[in-house]
Amino acid sequence: MGKSPSFYEKLDDKNRYILKCCYYVFAVNGLYGMIMGSLLPYISESYHLSDTVSGSLLSAHYVGNLLASFIAGVLPLYFGRKNAIIFLSSFVSAGFILMITTGNPFLLLLSFFFTGLSRGSISNFNNSMVNEISESSPAALSFLHSIFAIGALLAPYLVIASVKSFGFSGWKIAGIVIVILTVISLILFSRMDMPRLQKKEKVKVSYEFLKEKNFWILAGLLFFYLCGESTINGWLVKYFVDSQILTIGYAQFLASLLWVGVLLGRLAVSAKGDLFPKEKILFVLTIAMTIFFGILLGTKNQMVITVAIFGLGLSMAGVYPTTIAASGNFIKKYPMAMGILLVIGGIGSIVMPLITGSLSDHLGIFYGMAAIIVALALTILCVFLYSRSEKN
């Protein structure tokens, strides 16, 4: 028997173009989605922002990202797919233009909100489009998320190169590069011949899953995990710099190394994740990420921090997809379950950067970061409760 053709070989020219565009746009999405943490120390110093305001900026990004889940689902029904995604994607360009031109706290909050709105909208669109044209190919979707991770791990290097070439204000050059890349995304979207949205049959909406204990345990796990993930990504560089533990250059390198770990971890879970029970995978990952983060906070040794960062990325990588997979029964049976699960998790992304910023202003940045370990430890508790519930 001959080798069956890959998902890409089955596509016609029109869909191959769409796929290539989606991959490019998602790489850029990863780049600007994760550049926030690398830019935060420069933005804070340039505009003399308190840690509370800095934390609020990250929270504003995640508010936009969360709202995009709803807006990106509704807008195409009224304006069509192409018009909706072009409109929603344009906000990131506007956000970075605001970011590099004004230090007004309200306008900065708006700029971070805009970047989150575009990030969430593009994520929604790209996942749907690639899933649709590849006929739900796991390889196509896995590659899409690997491309995002590659964009994310390149983000610190864009900042490093810009600052090295143009001095402290080089962070604004990095912002201009993002604007150029996102404008190219708009041009690519405008040239796509997108398939029309198919009308879905009406389904009976049920909220019975809200009575299920396991749903709330998994929602709690996602909430506390995203508390940790959003704050680690956003505050890592600033923590090392403000604490004078590492130079900003090495801190940026570690932000990239974190995403190298995430990329390798995702590939490992994708390849071997089905071989083990989900609760065992979650136990190993949540315990490992809590320990690695604790080591990171408890030392000033550069080598130990480097190993801890890589281990943290590896262990964080599989928590989100495995939690979603564990929620599969609810998601299949109840159409509303996925949306509510993501909203609860998204609230964690919004709340924790604010808490870290406020604690940092009042007690010092170490205590702001130490609050994250509480959230990570609570993920272990949620996995323990989930494991017990599965056995009963």
Contacts in CASP RR format, 6 or more apart in sequence:
PFRMAT RR
TARGET T0000
AUTHOR 0000-0000-0000
METHOD contacts of the structure
MODEL  1
MGKSPSFYEKLDDKNRYILKCCYYVFAVNGLYGMIMGSLLPYISESYHLS
DTVSGSLLSAHYVGNLLASFIAGVLPLYFGRKNAIIFLSSFVSAGFILMI
TTGNPFLLLLSFFFTGLSRGSISNFNNSMVNEISESSPAALSFLHSIFAI
GALLAPYLVIASVKSFGFSGWKIAGIVIVILTVISLILFSRMDMPRLQKK
EKVKVSYEFLKEKNFWILAGLLFFYLCGESTINGWLVKYFVDSQILTIGY
AQFLASLLWVGVLLGRLAVSAKGDLFPKEKILFVLTIAMTIFFGILLGTK
NQMVITVAIFGLGLSMAGVYPTTIAASGNFIKKYPMAMGILLVIGGIGSI
VMPLITGSLSDHLGIFYGMAAIIVALALTILCVFLYSRSEKN
6 139 0 8 1.000
7 134 0 8 1.000
7 135 0 8 1.000
7 137 0 8 1.000
7 139 0 8 1.000
7 140 0 8 1.000
8 16 0 8 1.000
8 19 0 8 1.000
8 140 0 8 1.000
10 135 0 8 1.000
11 19 0 8 1.000
11 133 0 8 1.000
11 134 0 8 1.000
14 193 0 8 1.000
15 133 0 8 1.000
17 191 0 8 1.000
17 192 0 8 1.000
17 193 0 8 1.000
18 129 0 8 1.000
18 133 0 8 1.000
18 192 0 8 1.000
18 193 0 8 1.000
18 194 0 8 1.000
19 130 0 8 1.000
19 133 0 8 1.000
19 134 0 8 1.000
19 140 0 8 1.000
21 188 0 8 1.000
21 189 0 8 1.000
21 191 0 8 1.000
21 192 0 8 1.000
22 126 0 8 1.000
22 129 0 8 1.000
22 130 0 8 1.000
22 144 0 8 1.000
23 143 0 8 1.000
23 144 0 8 1.000
23 147 0 8 1.000
24 184 0 8 1.000
24 185 0 8 1.000
24 188 0 8 1.000
25 89 0 8 1.000
25 122 0 8 1.000
25 126 0 8 1.000
25 185 0 8 1.000
25 188 0 8 1.000
25 189 0 8 1.000
26 122 0 8 1.000
26 123 0 8 1.000
26 126 0 8 1.000
26 144 0 8 1.000
26 147 0 8 1.000
26 148 0 8 1.000
27 147 0 8 1.000
27 148 0 8 1.000
27 150 0 8 1.000
27 151 0 8 1.000
28 151 0 8 1.000
28 178 0 8 1.000
28 181 0 8 1.000
28 182 0 8 1.000
28 184 0 8 1.000
28 185 0 8 1.000
29 119 0 8 1.000
29 122 0 8 1.000
29 123 0 8 1.000
29 126 0 8 1.000
29 148 0 8 1.000
30 119 0 8 1.000
30 148 0 8 1.000
30 149 0 8 1.000
30 151 0 8 1.000
30 152 0 8 1.000
30 155 0 8 1.000
31 151 0 8 1.000
31 152 0 8 1.000
31 154 0 8 1.000
31 155 0 8 1.000
31 158 0 8 1.000
31 178 0 8 1.000
31 181 0 8 1.000
32 92 0 8 1.000
32 96 0 8 1.000
32 115 0 8 1.000
32 119 0 8 1.000
32 155 0 8 1.000
32 178 0 8 1.000
32 181 0 8 1.000
32 182 0 8 1.000
33 61 0 8 1.000
33 115 0 8 1.000
33 116 0 8 1.000
33 119 0 8 1.000
33 152 0 8 1.000
33 155 0 8 1.000
34 151 0 8 1.000
34 152 0 8 1.000
34 153 0 8 1.000
34 155 0 8 1.000
34 233 0 8 1.000
34 255 0 8 1.000
34 259 0 8 1.000
35 155 0 8 1.000
35 156 0 8 1.000
35 158 0 8 1.000
35 159 0 8 1.000
35 174 0 8 1.000
35 175 0 8 1.000
35 178 0 8 1.000
36 57 0 8 1.000
36 58 0 8 1.000
36 61 0 8 1.000
36 112 0 8 1.000
36 115 0 8 1.000
36 233 0 8 1.000
36 234 0 8 1.000
37 58 0 8 1.000
37 233 0 8 1.000
37 234 0 8 1.000
37 235 0 8 1.000
37 236 0 8 1.000
37 237 0 8 1.000
37 238 0 8 1.000
37 255 0 8 1.000
38 155 0 8 1.000
38 156 0 8 1.000
38 158 0 8 1.000
38 159 0 8 1.000
38 237 0 8 1.000
38 252 0 8 1.000
38 255 0 8 1.000
39 99 0 8 1.000
39 159 0 8 1.000
39 171 0 8 1.000
39 174 0 8 1.000
39 175 0 8 1.000
40 54 0 8 1.000
40 57 0 8 1.000
40 58 0 8 1.000
40 234 0 8 1.000
40 235 0 8 1.000
40 237 0 8 1.000
40 238 0 8 1.000
41 237 0 8 1.000
41 238 0 8 1.000
41 241 0 8 1.000
41 242 0 8 1.000
41 248 0 8 1.000
42 159 0 8 1.000
42 163 0 8 1.000
42 168 0 8 1.000
42 170 0 8 1.000
42 171 0 8 1.000
43 49 0 8 1.000
43 54 0 8 1.000
43 57 0 8 1.000
43 99 0 8 1.000
43 108 0 8 1.000
43 171 0 8 1.000
44 51 0 8 1.000
44 54 0 8 1.000
44 238 0 8 1.000
45 168 0 8 1.000
46 103 0 8 1.000
46 168 0 8 1.000
46 169 0 8 1.000
46 171 0 8 1.000
47 103 0 8 1.000
47 105 0 8 1.000
47 108 0 8 1.000
49 57 0 8 1.000
49 105 0 8 1.000
49 108 0 8 1.000
50 361 0 8 1.000
51 356 0 8 1.000
51 357 0 8 1.000
51 358 0 8 1.000
51 360 0 8 1.000
51 361 0 8 1.000
51 364 0 8 1.000
51 365 0 8 1.000
52 354 0 8 1.000
52 357 0 8 1.000
52 358 0 8 1.000
52 360 0 8 1.000
52 361 0 8 1.000
53 105 0 8 1.000
53 108 0 8 1.000
54 238 0 8 1.000
54 357 0 8 1.000
55 235 0 8 1.000
55 353 0 8 1.000
55 354 0 8 1.000
55 356 0 8 1.000
55 357 0 8 1.000
56 109 0 8 1.000
56 353 0 8 1.000
56 354 0 8 1.000
57 108 0 8 1.000
57 109 0 8 1.000
57 112 0 8 1.000
58 112 0 8 1.000
58 230 0 8 1.000
58 231 0 8 1.000
58 234 0 8 1.000
58 235 0 8 1.000
58 353 0 8 1.000
59 349 0 8 1.000
59 350 0 8 1.000
59 351 0 8 1.000
59 353 0 8 1.000
59 354 0 8 1.000
60 109 0 8 1.000
60 110 0 8 1.000
60 112 0 8 1.000
60 113 0 8 1.000
61 112 0 8 1.000
61 113 0 8 1.000
61 115 0 8 1.000
61 116 0 8 1.000
61 119 0 8 1.000
62 116 0 8 1.000
62 230 0 8 1.000
62 346 0 8 1.000
62 348 0 8 1.000
62 349 0 8 1.000
62 350 0 8 1.000
62 353 0 8 1.000
63 113 0 8 1.000
63 116 0 8 1.000
63 350 0 8 1.000
64 113 0 8 1.000
64 114 0 8 1.000
64 116 0 8 1.000
64 117 0 8 1.000
64 119 0 8 1.000
64 120 0 8 1.000
65 116 0 8 1.000
65 117 0 8 1.000
65 119 0 8 1.000
65 120 0 8 1.000
65 346 0 8 1.000
65 349 0 8 1.000
66 342 0 8 1.000
66 343 0 8 1.000
66 346 0 8 1.000
66 347 0 8 1.000
66 349 0 8 1.000
66 350 0 8 1.000
67 117 0 8 1.000
68 88 0 8 1.000
68 116 0 8 1.000
68 117 0 8 1.000
68 118 0 8 1.000
68 119 0 8 1.000
68 120 0 8 1.000
68 121 0 8 1.000
68 123 0 8 1.000
68 124 0 8 1.000
69 120 0 8 1.000
69 124 0 8 1.000
69 339 0 8 1.000
69 342 0 8 1.000
69 343 0 8 1.000
71 88 0 8 1.000
71 117 0 8 1.000
71 121 0 8 1.000
72 84 0 8 1.000
72 85 0 8 1.000
72 88 0 8 1.000
72 120 0 8 1.000
72 121 0 8 1.000
72 124 0 8 1.000
72 125 0 8 1.000
73 124 0 8 1.000
75 84 0 8 1.000
75 87 0 8 1.000
75 88 0 8 1.000
76 84 0 8 1.000
76 85 0 8 1.000
76 197 0 8 1.000
77 197 0 8 1.000
78 84 0 8 1.000
79 87 0 8 1.000
80 197 0 8 1.000
81 125 0 8 1.000
81 194 0 8 1.000
81 196 0 8 1.000
81 197 0 8 1.000
82 189 0 8 1.000
82 190 0 8 1.000
82 192 0 8 1.000
82 194 0 8 1.000
85 121 0 8 1.000
85 122 0 8 1.000
85 125 0 8 1.000
85 189 0 8 1.000
86 186 0 8 1.000
86 189 0 8 1.000
86 190 0 8 1.000
88 117 0 8 1.000
88 118 0 8 1.000
88 121 0 8 1.000
88 122 0 8 1.000
88 125 0 8 1.000
89 118 0 8 1.000
89 121 0 8 1.000
89 122 0 8 1.000
89 182 0 8 1.000
89 185 0 8 1.000
89 186 0 8 1.000
89 189 0 8 1.000
90 118 0 8 1.000
90 186 0 8 1.000
91 114 0 8 1.000
91 115 0 8 1.000
91 116 0 8 1.000
91 117 0 8 1.000
91 118 0 8 1.000
91 121 0 8 1.000
92 114 0 8 1.000
92 115 0 8 1.000
92 116 0 8 1.000
92 117 0 8 1.000
92 118 0 8 1.000
92 119 0 8 1.000
92 178 0 8 1.000
92 182 0 8 1.000
93 179 0 8 1.000
93 182 0 8 1.000
93 183 0 8 1.000
93 186 0 8 1.000
94 111 0 8 1.000
94 114 0 8 1.000
95 110 0 8 1.000
95 111 0 8 1.000
95 112 0 8 1.000
95 114 0 8 1.000
95 115 0 8 1.000
96 111 0 8 1.000
96 115 0 8 1.000
96 175 0 8 1.000
96 176 0 8 1.000
96 178 0 8 1.000
96 179 0 8 1.000
96 182 0 8 1.000
97 179 0 8 1.000
98 107 0 8 1.000
98 108 0 8 1.000
98 110 0 8 1.000
98 111 0 8 1.000
98 114 0 8 1.000
99 108 0 8 1.000
99 111 0 8 1.000
99 112 0 8 1.000
99 115 0 8 1.000
99 175 0 8 1.000
100 172 0 8 1.000
100 175 0 8 1.000
100 176 0 8 1.000
102 108 0 8 1.000
102 111 0 8 1.000
118 182 0 8 1.000
122 185 0 8 1.000
126 144 0 8 1.000
127 141 0 8 1.000
127 144 0 8 1.000
129 194 0 8 1.000
130 140 0 8 1.000
130 141 0 8 1.000
130 144 0 8 1.000
131 140 0 8 1.000
131 141 0 8 1.000
132 195 0 8 1.000
133 195 0 8 1.000
134 140 0 8 1.000
134 141 0 8 1.000
138 270 0 8 1.000
142 266 0 8 1.000
142 270 0 8 1.000
145 266 0 8 1.000
146 263 0 8 1.000
146 266 0 8 1.000
146 267 0 8 1.000
149 259 0 8 1.000
149 262 0 8 1.000
149 263 0 8 1.000
149 266 0 8 1.000
150 263 0 8 1.000
151 259 0 8 1.000
152 259 0 8 1.000
152 262 0 8 1.000
153 256 0 8 1.000
153 257 0 8 1.000
153 258 0 8 1.000
153 259 0 8 1.000
153 260 0 8 1.000
153 262 0 8 1.000
153 263 0 8 1.000
154 256 0 8 1.000
155 255 0 8 1.000
155 256 0 8 1.000
155 259 0 8 1.000
156 237 0 8 1.000
156 252 0 8 1.000
156 253 0 8 1.000
156 255 0 8 1.000
156 256 0 8 1.000
157 252 0 8 1.000
157 256 0 8 1.000
158 174 0 8 1.000
158 177 0 8 1.000
158 178 0 8 1.000
159 171 0 8 1.000
159 174 0 8 1.000
159 252 0 8 1.000
160 249 0 8 1.000
160 252 0 8 1.000
160 253 0 8 1.000
161 174 0 8 1.000
162 170 0 8 1.000
162 171 0 8 1.000
162 173 0 8 1.000
162 174 0 8 1.000
162 175 0 8 1.000
162 177 0 8 1.000
163 170 0 8 1.000
163 171 0 8 1.000
163 174 0 8 1.000
163 248 0 8 1.000
165 173 0 8 1.000
166 173 0 8 1.000
203 335 0 8 1.000
205 335 0 8 1.000
205 336 0 8 1.000
206 334 0 8 1.000
206 336 0 8 1.000
207 334 0 8 1.000
207 336 0 8 1.000
208 334 0 8 1.000
209 215 0 8 1.000
209 330 0 8 1.000
209 333 0 8 1.000
209 334 0 8 1.000
209 336 0 8 1.000
209 337 0 8 1.000
210 216 0 8 1.000
210 340 0 8 1.000
212 330 0 8 1.000
213 389 0 8 1.000
214 330 0 8 1.000
214 386 0 8 1.000
214 389 0 8 1.000
214 390 0 8 1.000
215 327 0 8 1.000
215 330 0 8 1.000
215 337 0 8 1.000
215 341 0 8 1.000
217 382 0 8 1.000
217 385 0 8 1.000
217 386 0 8 1.000
217 389 0 8 1.000
218 323 0 8 1.000
218 326 0 8 1.000
218 327 0 8 1.000
218 330 0 8 1.000
218 341 0 8 1.000
218 382 0 8 1.000
218 386 0 8 1.000
219 340 0 8 1.000
219 341 0 8 1.000
219 344 0 8 1.000
219 345 0 8 1.000
220 344 0 8 1.000
220 345 0 8 1.000
220 378 0 8 1.000
220 382 0 8 1.000
221 282 0 8 1.000
221 286 0 8 1.000
221 319 0 8 1.000
221 323 0 8 1.000
221 379 0 8 1.000
221 382 0 8 1.000
221 383 0 8 1.000
221 386 0 8 1.000
222 320 0 8 1.000
222 323 0 8 1.000
222 324 0 8 1.000
222 341 0 8 1.000
222 342 0 8 1.000
222 344 0 8 1.000
222 345 0 8 1.000
223 344 0 8 1.000
223 345 0 8 1.000
223 346 0 8 1.000
223 347 0 8 1.000
223 348 0 8 1.000
224 348 0 8 1.000
224 375 0 8 1.000
224 376 0 8 1.000
224 378 0 8 1.000
224 379 0 8 1.000
224 382 0 8 1.000
225 286 0 8 1.000
225 316 0 8 1.000
225 319 0 8 1.000
225 320 0 8 1.000
225 323 0 8 1.000
225 345 0 8 1.000
225 375 0 8 1.000
225 376 0 8 1.000
225 379 0 8 1.000
226 320 0 8 1.000
226 345 0 8 1.000
226 346 0 8 1.000
226 348 0 8 1.000
226 349 0 8 1.000
226 352 0 8 1.000
227 348 0 8 1.000
227 349 0 8 1.000
227 351 0 8 1.000
227 352 0 8 1.000
227 372 0 8 1.000
227 375 0 8 1.000
228 352 0 8 1.000
228 372 0 8 1.000
228 375 0 8 1.000
228 376 0 8 1.000
229 316 0 8 1.000
229 320 0 8 1.000
229 349 0 8 1.000
230 348 0 8 1.000
230 349 0 8 1.000
230 350 0 8 1.000
230 352 0 8 1.000
230 353 0 8 1.000
231 352 0 8 1.000
231 353 0 8 1.000
231 356 0 8 1.000
231 369 0 8 1.000
231 372 0 8 1.000
231 375 0 8 1.000
232 258 0 8 1.000
232 293 0 8 1.000
232 312 0 8 1.000
232 316 0 8 1.000
232 372 0 8 1.000
233 255 0 8 1.000
233 258 0 8 1.000
234 353 0 8 1.000
235 353 0 8 1.000
235 356 0 8 1.000
235 357 0 8 1.000
235 365 0 8 1.000
235 369 0 8 1.000
236 251 0 8 1.000
236 254 0 8 1.000
236 255 0 8 1.000
236 258 0 8 1.000
237 248 0 8 1.000
237 251 0 8 1.000
237 252 0 8 1.000
237 254 0 8 1.000
237 255 0 8 1.000
238 365 0 8 1.000
239 245 0 8 1.000
239 365 0 8 1.000
239 366 0 8 1.000
239 369 0 8 1.000
240 246 0 8 1.000
240 248 0 8 1.000
240 250 0 8 1.000
240 251 0 8 1.000
240 254 0 8 1.000
240 305 0 8 1.000
241 247 0 8 1.000
241 248 0 8 1.000
241 251 0 8 1.000
242 365 0 8 1.000
243 365 0 8 1.000
243 366 0 8 1.000
245 300 0 8 1.000
245 305 0 8 1.000
246 254 0 8 1.000
246 302 0 8 1.000
246 305 0 8 1.000
250 302 0 8 1.000
254 305 0 8 1.000
254 306 0 8 1.000
254 309 0 8 1.000
257 306 0 8 1.000
257 309 0 8 1.000
257 310 0 8 1.000
258 309 0 8 1.000
258 310 0 8 1.000
258 312 0 8 1.000
258 313 0 8 1.000
259 313 0 8 1.000
260 310 0 8 1.000
261 310 0 8 1.000
261 311 0 8 1.000
261 313 0 8 1.000
261 314 0 8 1.000
261 317 0 8 1.000
262 313 0 8 1.000
262 314 0 8 1.000
262 316 0 8 1.000
262 317 0 8 1.000
263 317 0 8 1.000
264 314 0 8 1.000
264 317 0 8 1.000
265 313 0 8 1.000
265 314 0 8 1.000
265 317 0 8 1.000
265 318 0 8 1.000
266 317 0 8 1.000
266 318 0 8 1.000
266 321 0 8 1.000
268 314 0 8 1.000
268 317 0 8 1.000
269 281 0 8 1.000
269 317 0 8 1.000
269 318 0 8 1.000
269 321 0 8 1.000
269 322 0 8 1.000
270 321 0 8 1.000
273 281 0 8 1.000
273 322 0 8 1.000
278 322 0 8 1.000
278 325 0 8 1.000
278 326 0 8 1.000
279 326 0 8 1.000
279 383 0 8 1.000
279 386 0 8 1.000
279 387 0 8 1.000
279 390 0 8 1.000
281 318 0 8 1.000
281 322 0 8 1.000
282 319 0 8 1.000
282 322 0 8 1.000
282 323 0 8 1.000
282 326 0 8 1.000
282 383 0 8 1.000
282 386 0 8 1.000
283 380 0 8 1.000
283 383 0 8 1.000
283 384 0 8 1.000
283 387 0 8 1.000
284 315 0 8 1.000
285 315 0 8 1.000
285 316 0 8 1.000
285 317 0 8 1.000
285 318 0 8 1.000
285 319 0 8 1.000
285 322 0 8 1.000
286 315 0 8 1.000
286 319 0 8 1.000
286 376 0 8 1.000
286 379 0 8 1.000
286 380 0 8 1.000
286 382 0 8 1.000
286 383 0 8 1.000
287 380 0 8 1.000
288 311 0 8 1.000
288 314 0 8 1.000
288 315 0 8 1.000
289 311 0 8 1.000
289 312 0 8 1.000
289 313 0 8 1.000
289 315 0 8 1.000
289 316 0 8 1.000
289 319 0 8 1.000
289 376 0 8 1.000
289 379 0 8 1.000
290 373 0 8 1.000
290 376 0 8 1.000
290 377 0 8 1.000
290 379 0 8 1.000
290 380 0 8 1.000
292 308 0 8 1.000
292 309 0 8 1.000
292 311 0 8 1.000
292 312 0 8 1.000
292 313 0 8 1.000
292 315 0 8 1.000
293 308 0 8 1.000
293 312 0 8 1.000
293 372 0 8 1.000
293 373 0 8 1.000
293 376 0 8 1.000
294 308 0 8 1.000
294 373 0 8 1.000
295 304 0 8 1.000
295 308 0 8 1.000
296 305 0 8 1.000
296 308 0 8 1.000
296 309 0 8 1.000
296 312 0 8 1.000
297 366 0 8 1.000
297 369 0 8 1.000
297 370 0 8 1.000
297 373 0 8 1.000
299 305 0 8 1.000
299 308 0 8 1.000
319 379 0 8 1.000
324 331 0 8 1.000
324 341 0 8 1.000
326 386 0 8 1.000
327 337 0 8 1.000
327 338 0 8 1.000
327 341 0 8 1.000
330 337 0 8 1.000
330 341 0 8 1.000
331 337 0 8 1.000
331 338 0 8 1.000
331 341 0 8 1.000
352 371 0 8 1.000
352 372 0 8 1.000
352 375 0 8 1.000
355 368 0 8 1.000
355 371 0 8 1.000
356 368 0 8 1.000
356 369 0 8 1.000
356 371 0 8 1.000
356 372 0 8 1.000
357 368 0 8 1.000
359 367 0 8 1.000
359 368 0 8 1.000
359 371 0 8 1.000
360 367 0 8 1.000
360 368 0 8 1.000
360 369 0 8 1.000
END
